[in-house]
Amino acid sequence: EIFINYLNARGGRVVLKPIDAVPQTWGTPLAAFADTLAHEEKVTALINNIYALAEQEHDYATR
């Protein structure tokens, strides 16, 4: 929500898309942690992409 509010305040337009349901069970605790790690890595990459785009566009406030 913080990202959405920030982007809206800066004149952006946020479009939310459906999110697939996440798994509710795993075969092992290790599998649950592996999925969690993969998700965190994906989110971190997306945030890094936003930062890189802000750099490219000289949008220093977003950095």
MODELLER restraints for C-alpha pairs under 7 A, 6 or more apart:
rsr = mdl.restraints
at = mdl.atoms
rsr.add(forms.Gaussian(group=physical.xy_distance, feature=features.Distance(at['CA:4:A'], at['CA:14:A']), mean=6.40, stdev=0.5))
rsr.add(forms.Gaussian(group=physical.xy_distance, feature=features.Distance(at['CA:26:A'], at['CA:32:A']), mean=5.72, stdev=0.5))
rsr.add(forms.Gaussian(group=physical.xy_distance, feature=features.Distance(at['CA:51:A'], at['CA:63:A']), mean=5.62, stdev=0.5))
rsr.add(forms.Gaussian(group=physical.xy_distance, feature=features.Distance(at['CA:54:A'], at['CA:60:A']), mean=6.71, stdev=0.5))
rsr.add(forms.Gaussian(group=physical.xy_distance, feature=features.Distance(at['CA:54:A'], at['CA:62:A']), mean=6.11, stdev=0.5))
rsr.add(forms.Gaussian(group=physical.xy_distance, feature=features.Distance(at['CA:54:A'], at['CA:63:A']), mean=5.98, stdev=0.5))
rsr.add(forms.Gaussian(group=physical.xy_distance, feature=features.Distance(at['CA:55:A'], at['CA:63:A']), mean=6.95, stdev=0.5))
